[in-house]
């Protein structure tokens, strides 16, 4: 297998930098570039940290791209022990929370640590981030530390801070503390009650873009990929949804609009109720759309919403893709949608189906979002907007109710994505 010219440049960038971030857009072959970089630096020991869904994919990619005949060990679950003599050990982020596994990995001296979908490490206080980037994290036991992600900033630039603080503190200059970084680059403010610095979005974006230059390499194929036609489909707000919104306090309304689902706590159930309130309208719209569509990809967040869509759209022989499926089950779901002409609809969970999923673009160019969340829009859209897409445009429809809190939230998401694009140079 031969690398493209831009991939050789990416491999050299990684090999020339002990600590770096490869932020190439989805579909540009970050995995192959990282494996080739391992060969360049001539390292014997590599640990790959990645989502559970792509562990076997990484094994296959090493076998395909590395010039070495590497011995590979995949840590399958919490009861599994890795082969101490292996050249490459592959583990998912969740298993690093098992003390036995993390301790065993930290006993080794790794030539390279690769973190795939590195935006998983965007929360400073999360156990996952601490296990990898913390003072006693796995990164301390690796010479080269390479971060890979097609979405370096998922929702706000504050998610870059853990990576920069551990791996590129020098480039932060005068803004090398959380407080200073937040106040300079995250439109920060001080909480009136706690006095703590709080991120509120993005600020000084071009300055941050310049700062990232020596640490991050990012390329896109925007001009070579199909255009994206984003449409907001507005339904009338029904009585049930209107009642839900009147019961929101001002504080809850702000949290509902500005926090990603995983940070909402009790309010997450309200997001679910909002989705369920509009679901009959969504289902009617989807059924009408299927009169002219051959294949459709739908994204939602809550399992209950996914299951109700699955039941209501049964005549289209849908498949469901969500967290908790084994690697084999994920492959089967994907292949049924791609290969079975009777299967017209793929229903994916925002997080689970947003990464490590290739092939949908071969048969579909139309997607709908039934639920709105802060992340990961770009990754989900990237399931269809990528190499292999046969149409000249990808249609993306956001299904919301007119004048609802969800529609307001969508507008806020759009404005913040523009700030992210400015930082990344997209």
Secondary structure by P-SEA (a helix, b strand, c coil): ccccaaaaaaaaaaaaccbbbbcccccccaaaaaaaaaaaacccbbbbbcccccaaaaaaaaaccccccccccccccccccccccccbbbbcccccccaaaaaaaaaccccbbbbccccccccccccccccccccccccccccbbbbbcccccccccccaaaaaaccccccccccccaaaaaaccccbbbcccccccccccccaaaaaaaaacccbbbbbccccccccbbbbbbccccaaaaaaaaaccaaaaaaaccccccccccaaaaaaaaaaaaaaaaaaaaaaaaccccbbbbbbccaaaaaaaaaaacccbbbbbbccccaaaaaaaaaaaaccccccbbbbcccccccccccccccccbbbbcccccccaaaaaaccccccccccbbbbbbbbccccaaaaaaaaaaaaaaaaaaaacc
